């Protein structure tokens, strides 16, 4: 959960930088980001939680027999995604995202194929309780 807070913070800073560039121009935004980049923020301490969260999720999915060993290992590659603000796409991030897809796309396909058919439902309080 802590890792999700850190990712949300990073996304907010990314959004701020792009909006700053739209409003003040690329040169002013570049100058501002150059001066402010690397400043301490409390969420930087949570970066370990981001990486550890992917490893914990993969181990739990493997132990619960939701993912086999190959797909669980592929899920651990997601821990290699670059952390922080204003990170671009690198070959390593492509590999990490491919590992995430390799691990979870087959699971999603099986849920769509074998799960209950989607239906138009009323408000959430009228949904049936899940069967055990």
N, CA, C and O of each residue as an XYZ file, in Angstrom:
528
protein
N       0.829     -1.192      0.000
C       0.000      0.000      0.000
C       0.870      1.251      0.000
O       0.547      2.235     -0.666
N       1.966      1.217      0.741
C       2.837      2.388      0.792
C       3.428      2.687     -0.579
O       3.587      3.850     -0.953
N       3.751      1.643     -1.323
C       4.281      1.832     -2.661
C       3.288      2.524     -3.578
O       3.682      3.291     -4.456
N       2.000      2.257     -3.380
C       0.986      2.929     -4.195
C       0.952      4.425     -3.917
O       0.740      5.222     -4.831
N       1.158      4.809     -2.672
C       1.219      6.236     -2.352
C       2.396      6.894     -3.050
O       2.278      8.002     -3.573
N       3.528      6.210     -3.056
C       4.711      6.764     -3.717
C       4.468      6.907     -5.217
O       4.810      7.935     -5.801
N       3.881      5.889     -5.846
C       3.587      5.974     -7.292
C       2.602      7.108     -7.580
O       2.745      7.808     -8.583
N       1.615      7.295     -6.721
C       0.665      8.392     -6.923
C       1.370      9.745     -6.808
O       1.069     10.664     -7.569
N       2.295      9.871     -5.873
C       3.068     11.100     -5.734
C       3.899     11.344     -6.987
O       3.924     12.461     -7.505
N       4.578     10.313     -7.477
C       5.388     10.467     -8.686
C       4.528     10.903     -9.861
O       4.926     11.777    -10.632
N       3.358     10.304    -10.003
C       2.461     10.675    -11.098
C       1.992     12.122    -10.952
O       1.839     12.824    -11.952
N       1.766     12.568     -9.734
C       1.369     13.954     -9.512
C       2.461     14.940     -9.885
O       2.180     15.985    -10.471
N       3.697     14.619     -9.552
C       4.813     15.487     -9.923
C       4.998     15.496    -11.438
O       5.273     16.544    -12.022
N       4.849     14.339    -12.075
C       4.920     14.289    -13.539
C       3.862     15.201    -14.148
O       4.148     15.975    -15.061
N       2.651     15.103    -13.641
C       1.550     15.926    -14.150
C       1.865     17.411    -13.960
O       1.650     18.215    -14.867
N       2.371     17.769    -12.791
C       2.731     19.159    -12.521
C       3.778     19.661    -13.514
O       3.661     20.771    -14.034
N       4.787     18.854    -13.774
C       5.852     19.271    -14.696
C       5.303     19.486    -16.105
O       5.672     20.454    -16.770
N       4.436     18.607    -16.559
C       3.877     18.755    -17.901
C       2.938     19.953    -17.984
O       2.937     20.670    -18.985
N       2.151     20.171    -16.958
C       1.263     21.350    -16.940
C       2.090     22.632    -16.882
O       1.737     23.622    -17.522
N       3.188     22.624    -16.119
C       4.088     23.782    -16.042
C       4.643     24.086    -17.427
O       4.719     25.249    -17.824
N       5.027     23.056    -18.159
C       5.559     23.251    -19.510
C       4.496     23.822    -20.436
O       4.794     24.689    -21.257
N       3.262     23.349    -20.315
C       2.180     23.886    -21.143
C       1.928     25.355    -20.845
O       1.671     26.144    -21.754
N       2.001     25.714    -19.586
C       1.640     27.076    -19.169
C       2.784     28.074    -19.314
O       2.577     29.190    -19.791
N       3.993     27.680    -18.906
C       5.122     28.609    -18.874
C       6.138     28.394    -19.992
O       7.040     29.208    -20.184
N       5.987     27.306    -20.719
C       6.922     27.008    -21.796
C       7.944     25.963    -21.376
O       8.222     25.770    -20.193
N       8.491     25.300    -22.378
C       9.421     24.204    -22.124
C      10.703     24.682    -21.446
O      11.229     23.998    -20.568
N      11.211     25.855    -21.846
C      12.477     26.347    -21.269
C      12.321     26.619    -19.776
O      13.184     26.232    -18.988
N      11.237     27.278    -19.376
C      11.011     27.572    -17.959
C      10.791     26.287    -17.169
O      11.287     26.155    -16.050
N      10.056     25.346    -17.738
C       9.807     24.075    -17.053
C      11.101     23.288    -16.899
O      11.350     22.693    -15.851
N      11.915     23.285    -17.934
C      13.192     22.578    -17.858
C      14.084     23.179    -16.784
O      14.715     22.451    -16.018
N      14.139     24.497    -16.725
C      14.952     25.182    -15.710
C      14.452     24.851    -14.300
O      15.248     24.573    -13.404
N      13.137     24.884    -14.112
C      12.553     24.594    -12.801
C      12.840     23.153    -12.371
O      13.268     22.903    -11.244
N      12.598     22.212    -13.286
C      12.810     20.803    -12.954
C      14.286     20.548    -12.684
O      14.627     19.782    -11.783
N      15.168     21.185    -13.458
C      16.608     21.015    -13.253
C      17.025     21.472    -11.856
O      17.855     20.831    -11.212
N      16.455     22.572    -11.394
C      16.802     23.096    -10.071
C      16.176     22.275     -8.940
O      16.776     22.125     -7.876
N      14.985     21.749     -9.167
C      14.260     21.055     -8.098
C      14.492     19.550     -8.085
O      14.223     18.894     -7.078
N      14.987     18.996     -9.184
C      15.130     17.546     -9.276
C      16.129     17.048     -8.235
O      17.190     17.645     -8.052
N      15.799     15.988     -7.574
C      16.679     15.422     -6.565
C      16.420     15.937     -5.165
O      17.042     15.466     -4.213
N      15.506     16.904     -5.016
C      15.183     17.406     -3.679
C      14.535     16.285     -2.870
O      13.787     15.470     -3.410
N      14.826     16.253     -1.589
C      14.260     15.209     -0.735
C      12.752     15.368     -0.626
O      12.238     16.479     -0.500
N      12.061     14.258     -0.675
C      10.640     14.218     -0.339
C      10.396     12.929      0.418
O      11.084     11.931      0.206
N       9.420     12.958      1.293
C       9.182     11.835      2.195
C       8.838     10.557      1.429
O       9.092      9.456      1.916
N       8.270     10.697      0.248
C       7.858      9.506     -0.493
C       9.040      8.747     -1.086
O       8.891      7.590     -1.480
N      10.214      9.378     -1.155
C      11.369      8.644     -1.676
C      11.734      7.477     -0.763
O      12.325      6.497     -1.218
N      11.397      7.569      0.494
C      11.657      6.464      1.420
C      10.766      5.262      1.124
O      11.049      4.155      1.583
N       9.700      5.466      0.367
C       8.767      4.379      0.066
C       9.115      3.637     -1.213
O       8.418      2.689     -1.575
N      10.178      4.041     -1.911
C      10.540      3.369     -3.155
C      10.834      1.888     -2.944
O      10.560      1.067     -3.819
N      11.382      1.550     -1.801
C      11.643      0.141     -1.485
C      10.323     -0.625     -1.410
O      10.260     -1.795     -1.786
N       9.278      0.030     -0.928
C       7.971     -0.633     -0.838
C       7.416     -0.935     -2.231
O       6.701     -1.920     -2.417
N       7.742     -0.094     -3.202
C       7.274     -0.353     -4.567
C       7.920     -1.635     -5.086
O       7.230     -2.538     -5.558
N       9.223     -1.708     -4.997
C       9.937     -2.896     -5.505
C       9.555     -4.138     -4.699
O       9.288     -5.196     -5.268
N       9.532     -4.003     -3.386
C       9.184     -5.144     -2.539
C       7.754     -5.606     -2.741
O       7.463     -6.796     -2.618
N       6.866     -4.686     -3.046
C       5.470     -5.042     -3.278
C       5.300     -5.977     -4.468
O       4.503     -6.913     -4.413
N       6.043     -5.729     -5.542
C       5.958     -6.621     -6.707
C       6.496     -8.006     -6.367
O       5.938     -9.021     -6.782
N       7.590     -8.033     -5.604
C       8.161     -9.326     -5.220
C       7.215    -10.094     -4.296
O       7.044    -11.304     -4.442
N       6.610     -9.391     -3.354
C       5.661    -10.013     -2.437
C       4.415    -10.508     -3.183
O       3.912    -11.596     -2.902
N       3.925     -9.709     -4.127
C       2.761    -10.126     -4.919
C       3.079    -11.378     -5.729
O       2.267    -12.300     -5.797
N       4.254    -11.410     -6.338
C       4.640    -12.584     -7.130
C       4.759    -13.824     -6.245
O       4.275    -14.898     -6.605
N       5.401    -13.673     -5.092
C       5.544    -14.821     -4.185
C       4.184    -15.295     -3.698
O       3.936    -16.499     -3.637
N       3.304    -14.369     -3.351
C       1.969    -14.748     -2.886
C       1.149    -15.417     -3.974
O       0.437    -16.386     -3.708
N       1.241    -14.909     -5.203
C       0.494    -15.512     -6.309
C       1.018    -16.910     -6.627
O       0.247    -17.795     -6.998
N       2.321    -17.106     -6.484
C       2.892    -18.429     -6.710
C       2.474    -19.389     -5.596
O       2.064    -20.517     -5.867
N       2.578    -18.939     -4.342
C       2.225    -19.800     -3.207
C       0.730    -20.148     -3.200
O       0.341    -21.228     -2.758
N      -0.099    -19.225     -3.693
C      -1.539    -19.484     -3.743
C      -1.930    -20.269     -4.992
O      -3.105    -20.569     -5.204
N      -0.947    -20.596     -5.808
C      -1.145    -21.340     -7.056
C      -2.017    -20.587     -8.059
O      -2.712    -21.193     -8.875
N      -1.970    -19.269     -7.985
C      -2.646    -18.448     -8.986
C      -1.752    -18.330    -10.216
O      -2.235    -18.334    -11.348
N      -0.450    -18.225     -9.985
C       0.534    -18.172    -11.066
C       1.509    -19.331    -10.894
O       1.860    -19.706     -9.775
N       1.934    -19.885    -12.010
C       2.980    -20.898    -11.980
C       4.333    -20.235    -11.767
O       4.419    -19.009    -11.706
N       5.387    -21.030    -11.654
C       6.704    -20.461    -11.358
C       7.217    -19.525    -12.451
O       7.841    -18.512    -12.134
N       6.976    -19.830    -13.719
C       7.455    -18.972    -14.807
C       6.742    -17.620    -14.800
O       7.381    -16.574    -14.913
N       5.429    -17.649    -14.668
C       4.679    -16.385    -14.663
C       4.939    -15.599    -13.387
O       4.950    -14.369    -13.429
N       5.147    -16.256    -12.261
C       5.492    -15.545    -11.028
C       6.859    -14.885    -11.179
O       7.053    -13.755    -10.730
N       7.804    -15.577    -11.803
C       9.122    -14.983    -12.048
C       9.005    -13.793    -12.993
O       9.691    -12.786    -12.816
N       8.141    -13.906    -13.991
C       7.930    -12.787    -14.912
C       7.358    -11.582    -14.159
O       7.713    -10.438    -14.441
N       6.476    -11.852    -13.205
C       5.900    -10.758    -12.420
C       6.966    -10.058    -11.582
O       6.884     -8.848    -11.367
N       7.953    -10.792    -11.111
C       9.009    -10.143    -10.330
C       9.812     -9.156    -11.166
O      10.417     -8.236    -10.617
N       9.828     -9.333    -12.497
C      10.546     -8.388    -13.365
C       9.951     -6.984    -13.280
O      10.633     -6.008    -13.593
N       8.715     -6.871    -12.868
C       8.071     -5.569    -12.750
C       8.758     -4.704    -11.703
O       8.664     -3.478    -11.758
N       9.435     -5.315    -10.769
C      10.174     -4.554     -9.757
C      11.299     -3.727    -10.378
O      11.828     -2.822     -9.733
N      11.667     -4.027    -11.616
C      12.748     -3.299    -12.288
C      12.269     -2.017    -12.966
O      13.078     -1.298    -13.553
N      10.978     -1.718    -12.897
C      10.499     -0.464    -13.501
C      11.189      0.718    -12.834
O      11.361      0.726    -11.615
N      11.587      1.717    -13.619
C      12.257      2.883    -13.028
C      11.358      3.567    -11.996
O      10.148      3.687    -12.189
N      11.971      4.012    -10.902
C      11.248      4.658     -9.817
C      11.501      6.153     -9.845
O      12.577      6.597    -10.245
N      10.535      6.915     -9.431
C      10.719      8.353     -9.300
C       9.905      9.125    -10.311
O       9.026      8.592    -10.988
N      10.232     10.397    -10.386
C       9.479     11.300    -11.250
C      10.208     11.511    -12.569
O      11.435     11.449    -12.643
N       9.419     11.761    -13.604
C       9.920     12.079    -14.940
C      10.873     11.010    -15.475
O      11.950     11.314    -15.988
N      10.457      9.773    -15.344
C      11.241      8.672    -15.891
C      10.691      8.325    -17.261
O       9.482      8.169    -17.428
N      11.558      8.205    -18.225
C      11.151      7.836    -19.573
C      11.194      6.331    -19.759
O      11.462      5.574    -18.826
N      10.924      5.920    -20.980
C      10.953      4.505    -21.309
C      12.376      4.107    -21.663
O      13.040      4.765    -22.464
N      12.825      3.037    -21.063
C      14.151      2.494    -21.328
C      13.986      1.033    -21.737
O      12.906      0.469    -21.559
N      15.025      0.411    -22.278
C      14.906     -1.028    -22.581
C      14.537     -1.855    -21.338
O      13.776     -2.818    -21.436
N      15.076     -1.479    -20.181
C      14.750     -2.206    -18.952
C      13.265     -2.055    -18.590
O      12.641     -3.012    -18.131
N      12.702     -0.867    -18.794
C      11.287     -0.695    -18.467
C      10.394     -1.470    -19.430
O       9.307     -1.905    -19.051
N      10.840     -1.645    -20.671
C      10.083     -2.461    -21.624
C      10.093     -3.925    -21.180
O       9.071     -4.608    -21.249
N      11.250     -4.398    -20.728
C      11.348     -5.772    -20.224
C      10.459     -5.952    -18.995
O       9.769     -6.963    -18.868
N      10.475     -4.976    -18.095
C       9.657     -5.060    -16.880
C       8.170     -5.078    -17.225
O       7.410     -5.858    -16.651
N       7.755     -4.232    -18.149
C       6.342     -4.210    -18.549
C       5.962     -5.493    -19.282
O       4.841     -5.981    -19.133
N       6.876     -6.041    -20.068
C       6.606     -7.314    -20.744
C       6.435     -8.434    -19.723
O       5.588     -9.310    -19.902
N       7.234     -8.413    -18.650
C       7.071     -9.416    -17.587
C       5.704     -9.313    -16.936
O       5.071    -10.328    -16.646
N       5.247     -8.088    -16.706
C       3.914     -7.882    -16.131
C       2.840     -8.447    -17.058
O       1.907     -9.114    -16.612
N       2.985     -8.172    -18.346
C       2.005     -8.690    -19.316
C       2.043    -10.211    -19.383
O       0.997    -10.861    -19.404
N       3.241    -10.778    -19.415
C       3.375    -12.233    -19.470
C       2.728    -12.886    -18.253
O       2.146    -13.966    -18.358
N       2.830    -12.237    -17.111
C       2.265    -12.806    -15.881
C       0.750    -12.649    -15.808
O       0.056    -13.580    -15.398
N       0.230    -11.494    -16.196
C      -1.172    -11.204    -15.895
C      -2.140    -11.302    -17.069
O      -3.331    -11.522    -16.850
N      -1.674    -11.146    -18.304
C      -2.606    -11.228    -19.439
C      -3.266    -12.601    -19.529
O      -4.483    -12.664    -19.702
N      -2.521    -13.709    -19.419
C      -3.211    -15.016    -19.449
C      -4.236    -15.172    -18.321
O      -5.279    -15.798    -18.509
N      -3.939    -14.609    -17.168
C      -4.891    -14.672    -16.059
C      -6.163    -13.898    -16.413
O      -7.271    -14.371    -16.158
N      -6.007    -12.729    -16.991
C      -7.166    -11.933    -17.406
C      -7.989    -12.630    -18.479
O      -9.219    -12.603    -18.437
N      -7.318    -13.248    -19.432
C      -8.031    -13.974    -20.495
C      -8.826    -15.126    -19.895
O      -9.973    -15.351    -20.279
N      -8.231    -15.855    -18.959
C      -8.959    -16.979    -18.360
C     -10.149    -16.501    -17.534
O     -11.179    -17.174    -17.497
N     -10.025    -15.357    -16.874
C     -11.157    -14.812    -16.121
C     -12.284    -14.425    -17.081
O     -13.456    -14.687    -16.810
N     -11.921    -13.804    -18.198
C     -12.941    -13.419    -19.178
C     -13.588    -14.637    -19.823
O     -14.789    -14.635    -20.094
N     -12.791    -15.681    -20.071
C     -13.304    -16.868    -20.737
C     -14.135    -17.735    -19.794
O     -15.206    -18.209    -20.175
N     -13.653    -17.947    -18.567
C     -14.283    -18.902    -17.654
C     -15.153    -18.265    -16.579
O     -15.943    -18.954    -15.934
N     -15.019    -16.972    -16.382
C     -15.770    -16.297    -15.331
C     -17.210    -16.048    -15.745
O     -17.609    -16.383    -16.860
N     -17.978    -15.468    -14.857
C     -19.369    -15.168    -15.200
C     -19.432    -14.101    -16.295
O     -18.578    -13.217    -16.368
N     -20.431    -14.197    -17.121
C     -20.600    -13.232    -18.211
C     -20.948    -11.865    -17.633
O     -21.747    -11.772    -16.702
N     -20.363    -10.815    -18.171
C     -20.731     -9.476    -17.696
C     -22.209     -9.206    -17.958
O     -22.772     -9.666    -18.952
N     -22.814     -8.468    -17.069
C     -24.226     -8.124    -17.239
C     -24.443     -6.712    -16.733
O     -23.648     -6.179    -15.959
N     -25.508     -6.132    -17.174
C     -25.870     -4.805    -16.702
C     -26.463     -4.966    -15.304
O     -27.440     -5.689    -15.108
N     -25.871     -4.300    -14.368
C     -26.306     -4.462    -12.982
C     -26.889     -3.155    -12.466
O     -26.637     -2.077    -13.006
N     -27.659     -3.281    -11.429
C     -28.203     -2.109    -10.767
C     -27.145     -1.487     -9.866
O     -25.951     -1.723    -10.055
N     -27.565     -0.710     -8.909
C     -26.615     -0.089     -7.983
C     -25.870     -1.150     -7.176
O     -26.377     -2.256     -6.989
N     -24.664     -0.818     -6.694
C     -23.846     -1.818     -5.991
C     -24.542     -2.515     -4.834
O     -24.265     -3.685     -4.572
N     -25.440     -1.828     -4.133
C     -26.082     -2.471     -2.989
C     -27.056     -3.562     -3.423
O     -27.536     -4.327     -2.587
N     -27.356     -3.645     -4.732
C     -28.266     -4.705     -5.195
C     -27.518     -5.880     -5.790
O     -28.140     -6.850     -6.222
N     -26.167     -5.813     -5.823
C     -25.394     -6.909     -6.382
C     -25.462     -8.121     -5.477
O     -25.487     -7.987     -4.254
N     -25.493     -9.304     -6.070
C     -25.534    -10.511     -5.213
C     -24.203    -10.719     -4.513
O     -23.156    -10.293     -5.000
N     -24.256    -11.375     -3.376
C     -23.028    -11.691     -2.645
C     -22.260    -12.760     -3.420
O     -22.856    -13.645     -4.034
N     -20.912    -12.666     -3.383
C     -20.128    -13.709     -4.086
C     -20.307    -15.060     -3.430
O     -20.394    -15.164     -2.206
N     -20.362    -16.098     -4.256
C     -20.489    -17.453     -3.737
C     -19.162    -17.920     -3.201
O     -18.116    -17.529     -3.719
N     -19.179    -18.757     -2.165
C     -17.905    -19.263     -1.608
C     -17.231    -20.240     -2.525
O     -16.158    -20.751     -2.202
